[in-house]
Amino acid sequence: MTITDKGRTEAAAPDPAALARQRADLRNYMLVTGAYWADTLTDGAIRMLVLFYFYQLGYTPFQVASLFLFYELFGVVTNLFGGYLGARFGLKTTLFMGLGTQLVALSLLAFAPPSLLVVPYVMLAQALSGIAKDLTKMSSKSAVKLVAGETQGQLYKWVSILTGSKNAIKGVGFFLGALLLTLVGFQPALMLLGALVLAALVAAMALIRGDLGAANKKAKFTHMFSHNHAVNMLAAARIFLFGARDVWFVVGLPVFFVSVLGWNFWMAGGFMAAWTIGYGFVQASTPGLIRRRVEGAHEPDGRTATGLAFALAAFPAGIALALMNGIAPALAVVAGLLAFGVVFALNSAVHSYLILAYTDSNKVAMNVGFYYMANAMGRLAGTVLSGLLYQLGLQSGVNGGLVACLWASVAFVLAAGMLSLLLPRQAPPRTRPIALGDMGE
């Protein structure tokens, strides 16, 4: 504030240099997010293409799940090393690495002779796709603090918007992949997706100015393993939360739609796309929904995560009981999935906020990488169990495969709730304020 000669107070003029930095940070963040969206759209489309193409060729549910084994396994490794790379070399480097790796993965599948499209080769290409997706995700989510700064309400808002938009775009990718498989076939569809990723990479390299935060050349790999109790508990809960979703969503559900309900590929992909888009919108709206639901609430804490986790367990249990008692499977699964999606989206958005609220700004890339390593571990467990349990459950009837997956989901969600009981009731104080130069660390 300044004092005028008449004793009145006036707001100090904004610092032009600070405003210019803020505009540059926002511009770079928007470019990073656009590149992330392009990669996310492609990632969702690849998943549907691979899943339905190989199921159509006669692969069993467990064999289909095995195609994604390296995708999820290397997601664990990438998030571990990606946080270190982001801290050591900057987030722009990891972004370009992610887009370039996705282009290689698409090329391996799009231009391979048909004789090469066998399980080991596809697993290798999927491994590269998993690396690409997690490098771009880590870059974009760590860059949130470029625009959010220290203000927790703004951080909550930006994280929710980014997470929600990502899942909406991924849902569009699900539909696009299933539709392209129907219209143009497997490899031509991959060529079109490759052109999209190439355009995103060229645009990002040409338009992003400066660095996304300062690289920390003193960063050590051992720093990746968090000593923050809150981060560790949240990561452990995240493993079970995402395992609970993927144990029935990744393989069991789309196979159920096609083999039991008789839907064609674009219908199954379209429904999963609509579900994921709606799930994304709920995530983006989470700050307002939580505040309206809990009187006097501001930002979520450990109690919020715990309550949402235990509430979520009711939905897969309800769907499983409905299928076991002869209720129309289409009604039980579709209605139950919609309800599950709303509560799961709230869970996920709260987790995405808490990881940034709990971590110190000088370790943001490393802690985000560690946290998403746990996320990938949950997806890995869920993916493998989704194919295995579905195939084993078929021995008890046509609905038995999905029922087995759903009861596993209940167990996973309850484990996430128990671990969430150990989270702090509020975000711990930071060791120092967030500075824009910390964003690459």
BADOLUM-957763 format. One line per field, with one value per residue (C-alpha): x, y, z; residue number from 1; residue in three letters. Coordinates in nm, 3 decimals, always signed. Layout:
N
px <- (X  ...)
py <- (Y  ...)
pz <- (Z  ...)
n <- (NUM  ...)
res <- (ALA  ...)
! end
This chain:
441
px <- (+0.000  +0.109  +0.005  -0.105  -0.058  -0.420  -0.368  -0.554  -0.421  -0.389  -0.288  +0.073  +0.124  +0.181  +0.538  +0.562  +0.837  +0.629  +0.325  +0.534  +0.664  +0.311  +0.191  +0.485  +0.422  +0.054  +0.134  +0.384  +0.142  -0.132  +0.106  +0.215  -0.148  -0.236  +0.046  -0.068  -0.421  -0.298  -0.100  -0.393  -0.633  -0.389  -0.331  -0.703  -0.747  -0.453  -0.602  -0.933  -0.762  -0.536  -0.801  -1.076  -0.846  -0.681  -1.002  -1.152  -0.862  -0.963  -0.732  -0.863  -0.931  -0.608  -0.407  -0.556  -0.465  -0.107  -0.074  -0.094  +0.142  +0.454  +0.249  +0.165  +0.496  +0.698  +0.455  +0.582  +0.944  +0.879  +0.712  +1.003  +1.272  +1.055  +1.037  +1.416  +1.459  +1.213  +1.404  +1.747  +1.682  +1.355  +0.995  +1.029  +1.279  +1.050  +0.757  +0.950  +1.079  +0.722  +0.583  +0.880  +0.848  +0.474  +0.554  +0.799  +0.543  +0.276  +0.520  +0.618  +0.255  +0.141  +0.415  +0.487  +0.416  +0.120  +0.352  +0.513  +0.185  +0.219  +0.210  +0.582  +0.606  +0.283  +0.389  +0.711  +0.523  +0.279  +0.571  +0.694  +0.341  +0.320  +0.654  +0.535  +0.205  +0.356  +0.636  +0.387  +0.150  +0.423  +0.538  +0.191  +0.079  +0.404  +0.368  +0.034  +0.217  +0.341  -0.007  -0.140  +0.149  +0.111  -0.265  -0.426  -0.770  -0.621  -0.410  -0.719  -0.906  -0.628  -0.553  -0.921  -0.958  -0.646  -0.735  -1.095  -1.006  -0.749  -1.008  -1.264  -1.006  -0.914  -1.282  -1.294  -0.988  -1.173  -1.451  -1.210  -1.008  -1.315  -1.461  -1.137  -1.103  -1.451  -1.404  -1.043  -0.885  -0.604  -0.290  -0.441  -0.592  -0.248  -0.102  -0.363  -0.285  +0.087  +0.024  -0.158  +0.130  +0.386  +0.190  +0.177  +0.552  +0.643  +0.410  +0.545  +0.907  +0.839  +0.622  +0.734  +0.971  +1.233  +1.224  +0.939  +1.115  +1.481  +1.657  +1.826  +2.161  +2.210  +1.901  +1.982  +1.791  +1.767  +1.556  +1.278  +1.182  +0.974  +1.042  +0.714  +0.469  +0.164  +0.295  +0.376  +0.030  -0.142  +0.066  -0.024  -0.395  -0.361  -0.234  -0.553  -0.786  -0.675  -0.645  -1.014  -1.109  -0.892  -0.961  -1.297  -1.275  -0.969  -1.049  -1.351  -1.600  -1.535  -1.522  -1.851  -2.014  -1.910  -1.943  -2.239  -2.446  -2.372  -2.261  -2.035  -1.697  -1.801  -2.098  -1.877  -1.608  -1.870  -2.020  -1.681  -1.595  -1.915  -1.846  -1.488  -1.591  -1.858  -1.606  -1.373  -1.640  -1.708  -1.337  -1.318  -1.622  -1.496  -1.406  -1.762  -1.923  -1.721  -1.789  -2.162  -2.171  -1.978  -2.085  -1.794  -1.549  -1.264  -1.002  -1.017  -0.798  -0.742  -1.096  -1.238  -1.029  -1.127  -1.501  -1.505  -1.310  -1.545  -1.849  -1.709  -1.699  -2.080  -2.108  -1.907  -2.062  -2.410  -2.343  -2.202  -2.506  -2.742  -2.572  -2.571  -2.946  -3.055  -3.122  -3.096  -2.719  -2.732  -2.933  -2.723  -2.389  -2.475  -2.654  -2.396  -2.108  -2.251  -2.282  -1.936  -1.790  -1.918  -1.776  -1.452  -1.400  -1.436  -1.184  -0.933  -0.957  -0.910  -0.600  -0.458  -0.499  -0.357  -0.031  +0.049  -0.081  +0.132  +0.458  +0.714  +0.757  +1.128  +1.042  +0.728  +0.846  +0.998  +0.699  +0.455  +0.665  +0.670  +0.294  +0.218  +0.453  +0.209  -0.078  +0.086  +0.138  -0.235  -0.314  -0.067  -0.226  -0.576  -0.498  -0.349  -0.624  -0.895  -0.808  -0.723  -1.027  -1.265  -1.141  -1.152  -1.493  -1.650  -1.649  -1.945  -2.155  -2.156  -2.183  -1.930  -1.627  -1.741  -1.870  -1.524  -1.368  -1.623  -1.559  -1.187  -1.271  -1.457  -1.153  -0.921  -1.143  -1.169  -0.789  -0.764  -1.006  -0.808  -0.484  -0.658  -0.729  -0.355  -0.356  -0.319  -0.639  -0.496  -0.206  +0.120  +0.300  +0.553  +0.920  +0.931  +0.708  +0.656  +0.873  +0.838  +1.196  +1.106  +0.877  +1.141  +1.248)
py <- (+0.000  +0.362  +0.685  +0.986  +1.349  +1.355  +1.063  +0.815  +0.467  +0.334  -0.008  -0.025  -0.046  -0.404  -0.496  -0.518  -0.780  -0.997  -0.966  -1.062  -1.372  -1.470  -1.436  -1.640  -1.910  -1.927  -1.945  -2.226  -2.410  -2.391  -2.530  -2.812  -2.895  -2.895  -3.139  -3.351  -3.357  -3.474  -3.755  -3.846  -3.865  -4.092  -4.307  -4.371  -4.456  -4.701  -4.884  -4.947  -5.036  -5.296  -5.438  -5.490  -5.583  -5.868  -5.984  -5.998  -6.222  -6.476  -6.385  -6.479  -6.204  -6.289  -6.279  -5.939  -5.818  -5.940  -5.703  -5.415  -5.573  -5.387  -5.069  -5.060  -5.205  -4.942  -4.681  -4.767  -4.732  -4.414  -4.233  -4.328  -4.209  -3.938  -3.739  -3.752  -3.653  -3.366  -3.239  -3.283  -3.161  -2.964  -3.040  -2.930  -3.208  -3.475  -3.340  -3.366  -3.709  -3.826  -3.705  -3.844  -4.184  -4.198  -4.134  -4.426  -4.656  -4.571  -4.621  -4.967  -5.080  -4.880  -4.990  -5.344  -5.636  -5.845  -6.132  -5.909  -5.821  -6.092  -6.065  -5.991  -5.725  -5.552  -5.563  -5.381  -5.111  -5.076  -5.039  -4.738  -4.595  -4.627  -4.450  -4.170  -4.120  -4.096  -3.859  -3.613  -3.651  -3.587  -3.278  -3.128  -3.199  -3.070  -2.752  -2.673  -2.470  -2.233  -2.083  -2.180  -2.063  -2.090  -2.019  -2.347  -2.262  -2.184  -2.500  -2.710  -2.546  -2.589  -2.950  -3.041  -2.875  -3.042  -3.387  -3.359  -3.237  -3.515  -3.782  -3.620  -3.620  -3.980  -4.073  -3.914  -4.125  -4.444  -4.366  -4.254  -4.576  -4.801  -4.594  -4.590  -4.967  -5.005  -4.752  -4.780  -5.075  -5.123  -4.995  -4.703  -4.581  -4.588  -4.385  -4.113  -4.104  -4.080  -3.771  -3.608  -3.673  -3.547  -3.222  -3.178  -3.238  -2.991  -2.725  -2.768  -2.748  -2.439  -2.243  -2.316  -2.040  -2.072  -2.347  -2.490  -2.404  -2.430  -2.764  -2.878  -3.032  -3.142  -3.363  -3.723  -4.035  -4.138  -3.827  -3.993  -4.206  -3.978  -3.932  -3.743  -3.963  -3.798  -3.852  -4.217  -4.290  -4.113  -4.310  -4.638  -4.547  -4.453  -4.801  -4.961  -4.687  -4.727  -5.102  -5.095  -4.922  -5.110  -5.458  -5.445  -5.151  -5.232  -5.580  -5.724  -5.449  -5.407  -5.785  -5.813  -5.553  -5.735  -6.101  -6.094  -5.789  -5.833  -5.474  -5.402  -5.235  -4.874  -4.907  -5.049  -4.790  -4.515  -4.599  -4.618  -4.287  -4.123  -4.261  -4.133  -3.790  -3.759  -3.876  -3.601  -3.334  -3.446  -3.424  -3.072  -2.975  -3.136  -2.812  -2.679  -3.017  -3.075  -2.725  -2.757  -3.102  -3.013  -2.694  -2.468  -2.684  -2.518  -2.756  -3.135  -3.319  -3.674  -3.704  -3.622  -3.893  -4.149  -4.084  -4.095  -4.421  -4.606  -4.466  -4.593  -4.957  -4.974  -4.946  -5.243  -5.451  -5.342  -5.426  -5.769  -5.853  -5.740  -5.967  -6.260  -6.219  -6.216  -5.845  -5.741  -5.720  -5.418  -5.217  -5.327  -5.259  -4.933  -4.775  -4.899  -4.782  -4.431  -4.405  -4.555  -4.303  -4.001  -4.110  -4.241  -3.908  -3.722  -3.961  -3.916  -3.536  -3.511  -3.733  -3.522  -3.211  -3.365  -3.478  -3.116  -2.987  -3.231  -3.188  -2.911  -2.703  -2.780  -3.149  -3.119  -3.310  -3.589  -3.631  -3.617  -3.882  -4.100  -4.060  -4.151  -4.446  -4.573  -4.489  -4.703  -4.990  -4.989  -4.991  -5.275  -5.491  -5.405  -5.479  -5.822  -5.921  -5.789  -6.041  -6.326  -6.296  -6.245  -6.561  -6.767  -6.631  -6.748  -7.099  -6.999  -6.853  -6.577  -6.303  -6.470  -6.311  -5.957  -6.053  -6.183  -5.855  -5.651  -5.828  -5.770  -5.402  -5.392  -5.535  -5.281  -4.984  -5.090  -5.114  -4.760  -4.638  -4.800  -4.640  -4.302  -4.312  -4.248  -3.925  -3.589  -3.409  -3.102  -3.020  -2.979  -2.642  -2.593  -2.551  -2.244  -2.058  -2.181  -2.000  -2.018  -2.135  -2.450  -2.588  -2.799  -2.960)
pz <- (+0.000  -0.053  +0.129  -0.079  +0.023  +0.138  +0.372  +0.159  +0.102  -0.248  -0.376  -0.482  -0.856  -0.970  -1.053  -1.436  -1.416  -1.181  -1.409  -1.710  -1.526  -1.429  -1.789  -1.915  -1.653  -1.743  -2.116  -2.064  -1.838  -2.101  -2.364  -2.132  -2.058  -2.429  -2.499  -2.205  -2.340  -2.682  -2.520  -2.292  -2.587  -2.768  -2.460  -2.413  -2.780  -2.778  -2.478  -2.656  -2.984  -2.826  -2.593  -2.853  -3.144  -2.958  -2.790  -3.140  -3.245  -2.978  -2.687  -2.340  -2.082  -1.898  -2.222  -2.302  -1.953  -2.006  -2.302  -2.052  -1.798  -1.915  -1.967  -1.597  -1.475  -1.657  -1.528  -1.180  -1.292  -1.491  -1.205  -0.980  -1.221  -1.382  -1.060  -1.036  -1.402  -1.361  -1.060  -1.219  -1.573  -1.555  -1.644  -2.006  -2.069  -1.927  -2.131  -2.460  -2.362  -2.298  -2.630  -2.823  -2.656  -2.735  -3.101  -3.102  -2.935  -3.192  -3.480  -3.353  -3.371  -3.675  -3.914  -3.791  -4.027  -3.906  -3.811  -3.544  -3.373  -3.108  -2.729  -2.655  -2.926  -2.824  -2.459  -2.557  -2.746  -2.458  -2.217  -2.416  -2.421  -2.043  -2.003  -2.232  -2.055  -1.709  -1.813  -1.961  -1.666  -1.411  -1.605  -1.627  -1.272  -1.123  -1.331  -1.162  -0.901  -1.171  -1.176  -0.832  -0.613  -0.236  -0.217  -0.113  -0.250  -0.591  -0.579  -0.503  -0.792  -1.051  -0.954  -0.978  -1.318  -1.458  -1.321  -1.437  -1.785  -1.823  -1.754  -1.982  -2.263  -2.184  -2.215  -2.558  -2.640  -2.538  -2.783  -3.055  -3.030  -3.050  -3.335  -3.537  -3.497  -3.644  -3.926  -4.046  -3.867  -3.617  -3.787  -3.985  -3.657  -3.494  -3.783  -3.729  -3.357  -3.435  -3.649  -3.355  -3.114  -3.367  -3.407  -3.027  -2.994  -3.270  -3.126  -2.772  -2.885  -3.095  -2.853  -2.495  -2.387  -2.115  -1.856  -1.652  -1.329  -1.246  -1.263  -0.943  -1.036  -0.674  -0.675  -0.580  -0.674  -0.309  -0.249  -0.451  -0.152  +0.062  +0.433  +0.466  +0.663  +0.507  +0.153  +0.228  +0.372  +0.086  -0.166  +0.006  +0.001  -0.366  -0.454  -0.325  -0.454  -0.814  -0.782  -0.680  -1.002  -1.249  -1.108  -1.282  -1.522  -1.734  -1.872  -1.690  -1.775  -2.151  -2.200  -2.005  -2.230  -2.547  -2.443  -2.200  -2.298  -2.670  -2.733  -3.031  -2.990  -3.049  -2.811  -2.534  -2.601  -2.622  -2.285  -2.117  -2.282  -2.153  -1.804  -1.804  -1.937  -1.667  -1.411  -1.531  -1.495  -1.138  -1.059  -1.199  -0.988  -0.667  -0.480  -0.512  -0.443  -0.125  +0.006  -0.054  +0.106  +0.422  +0.596  +0.675  +0.478  +0.291  +0.156  +0.209  +0.459  +0.580  +0.715  +0.372  +0.204  +0.471  +0.450  +0.071  +0.062  +0.294  +0.109  -0.221  -0.104  -0.104  -0.481  -0.614  -0.334  -0.445  -0.810  -0.718  -0.501  -0.777  -1.033  -0.789  -0.727  -1.089  -1.137  -1.503  -1.562  -1.793  -1.537  -1.240  -1.404  -1.580  -1.283  -1.036  -1.252  -1.276  -0.897  -0.846  -1.090  -0.898  -0.563  -0.714  -0.892  -0.562  -0.403  -0.682  -0.693  -0.315  -0.338  -0.623  -0.411  -0.093  -0.254  -0.342  -0.009  +0.192  +0.000  +0.039  -0.275  -0.303  -0.353  -0.561  -0.873  -0.664  -0.435  -0.727  -0.903  -0.591  -0.548  -0.909  -0.881  -0.617  -0.852  -1.121  -0.875  -0.806  -1.177  -1.232  -0.962  -1.082  -1.447  -1.383  -1.140  -1.373  -1.644  -1.407  -1.178  -1.470  -1.639  -1.317  -1.219  -1.544  -1.400  -1.181  -1.466  -1.728  -1.463  -1.235  -1.396  -1.324  -0.978  -0.881  -0.997  -0.801  -0.469  -0.518  -0.571  -0.237  -0.056  -0.221  -0.133  +0.231  +0.247  +0.105  +0.372  +0.653  +0.531  +0.496  +0.870  +0.916  +0.712  +0.891  +0.976  +0.804  +0.572  +0.768  +0.758  +0.480  +0.551  +0.328  +0.080  -0.272  -0.526  -0.901  -0.928  -0.733  -0.998  -1.166  -0.841)
n <- (1  2  3  4  5  6  7  8  9  10  11  12  13  14  15  16  17  18  19  20  21  22  23  24  25  26  27  28  29  30  31  32  33  34  35  36  37  38  39  40  41  42  43  44  45  46  47  48  49  50  51  52  53  54  55  56  57  58  59  60  61  62  63  64  65  66  67  68  69  70  71  72  73  74  75  76  77  78  79  80  81  82  83  84  85  86  87  88  89  90  91  92  93  94  95  96  97  98  99  100  101  102  103  104  105  106  107  108  109  110  111  112  113  114  115  116  117  118  119  120  121  122  123  124  125  126  127  128  129  130  131  132  133  134  135  136  137  138  139  140  141  142  143  144  145  146  147  148  149  150  151  152  153  154  155  156  157  158  159  160  161  162  163  164  165  166  167  168  169  170  171  172  173  174  175  176  177  178  179  180  181  182  183  184  185  186  187  188  189  190  191  192  193  194  195  196  197  198  199  200  201  202  203  204  205  206  207  208  209  210  211  212  213  214  215  216  217  218  219  220  221  222  223  224  225  226  227  228  229  230  231  232  233  234  235  236  237  238  239  240  241  242  243  244  245  246  247  248  249  250  251  252  253  254  255  256  257  258  259  260  261  262  263  264  265  266  267  268  269  270  271  272  273  274  275  276  277  278  279  280  281  282  283  284  285  286  287  288  289  290  291  292  293  294  295  296  297  298  299  300  301  302  303  304  305  306  307  308  309  310  311  312  313  314  315  316  317  318  319  320  321  322  323  324  325  326  327  328  329  330  331  332  333  334  335  336  337  338  339  340  341  342  343  344  345  346  347  348  349  350  351  352  353  354  355  356  357  358  359  360  361  362  363  364  365  366  367  368  369  370  371  372  373  374  375  376  377  378  379  380  381  382  383  384  385  386  387  388  389  390  391  392  393  394  395  396  397  398  399  400  401  402  403  404  405  406  407  408  409  410  411  412  413  414  415  416  417  418  419  420  421  422  423  424  425  426  427  428  429  430  431  432  433  434  435  436  437  438  439  440  441)
res <- (MET  THR  ILE  THR  ASP  LYS  GLY  ARG  THR  GLU  ALA  ALA  ALA  PRO  ASP  PRO  ALA  ALA  LEU  ALA  ARG  GLN  ARG  ALA  ASP  LEU  ARG  ASN  TYR  MET  LEU  VAL  THR  GLY  ALA  TYR  TRP  ALA  ASP  THR  LEU  THR  ASP  GLY  ALA  ILE  ARG  MET  LEU  VAL  LEU  PHE  TYR  PHE  TYR  GLN  LEU  GLY  TYR  THR  PRO  PHE  GLN  VAL  ALA  SER  LEU  PHE  LEU  PHE  TYR  GLU  LEU  PHE  GLY  VAL  VAL  THR  ASN  LEU  PHE  GLY  GLY  TYR  LEU  GLY  ALA  ARG  PHE  GLY  LEU  LYS  THR  THR  LEU  PHE  MET  GLY  LEU  GLY  THR  GLN  LEU  VAL  ALA  LEU  SER  LEU  LEU  ALA  PHE  ALA  PRO  PRO  SER  LEU  LEU  VAL  VAL  PRO  TYR  VAL  MET  LEU  ALA  GLN  ALA  LEU  SER  GLY  ILE  ALA  LYS  ASP  LEU  THR  LYS  MET  SER  SER  LYS  SER  ALA  VAL  LYS  LEU  VAL  ALA  GLY  GLU  THR  GLN  GLY  GLN  LEU  TYR  LYS  TRP  VAL  SER  ILE  LEU  THR  GLY  SER  LYS  ASN  ALA  ILE  LYS  GLY  VAL  GLY  PHE  PHE  LEU  GLY  ALA  LEU  LEU  LEU  THR  LEU  VAL  GLY  PHE  GLN  PRO  ALA  LEU  MET  LEU  LEU  GLY  ALA  LEU  VAL  LEU  ALA  ALA  LEU  VAL  ALA  ALA  MET  ALA  LEU  ILE  ARG  GLY  ASP  LEU  GLY  ALA  ALA  ASN  LYS  LYS  ALA  LYS  PHE  THR  HIS  MET  PHE  SER  HIS  ASN  HIS  ALA  VAL  ASN  MET  LEU  ALA  ALA  ALA  ARG  ILE  PHE  LEU  PHE  GLY  ALA  ARG  ASP  VAL  TRP  PHE  VAL  VAL  GLY  LEU  PRO  VAL  PHE  PHE  VAL  SER  VAL  LEU  GLY  TRP  ASN  PHE  TRP  MET  ALA  GLY  GLY  PHE  MET  ALA  ALA  TRP  THR  ILE  GLY  TYR  GLY  PHE  VAL  GLN  ALA  SER  THR  PRO  GLY  LEU  ILE  ARG  ARG  ARG  VAL  GLU  GLY  ALA  HIS  GLU  PRO  ASP  GLY  ARG  THR  ALA  THR  GLY  LEU  ALA  PHE  ALA  LEU  ALA  ALA  PHE  PRO  ALA  GLY  ILE  ALA  LEU  ALA  LEU  MET  ASN  GLY  ILE  ALA  PRO  ALA  LEU  ALA  VAL  VAL  ALA  GLY  LEU  LEU  ALA  PHE  GLY  VAL  VAL  PHE  ALA  LEU  ASN  SER  ALA  VAL  HIS  SER  TYR  LEU  ILE  LEU  ALA  TYR  THR  ASP  SER  ASN  LYS  VAL  ALA  MET  ASN  VAL  GLY  PHE  TYR  TYR  MET  ALA  ASN  ALA  MET  GLY  ARG  LEU  ALA  GLY  THR  VAL  LEU  SER  GLY  LEU  LEU  TYR  GLN  LEU  GLY  LEU  GLN  SER  GLY  VAL  ASN  GLY  GLY  LEU  VAL  ALA  CYS  LEU  TRP  ALA  SER  VAL  ALA  PHE  VAL  LEU  ALA  ALA  GLY  MET  LEU  SER  LEU  LEU  LEU  PRO  ARG  GLN  ALA  PRO  PRO  ARG  THR  ARG  PRO  ILE  ALA  LEU  GLY  ASP  MET  GLY  GLU)
! end
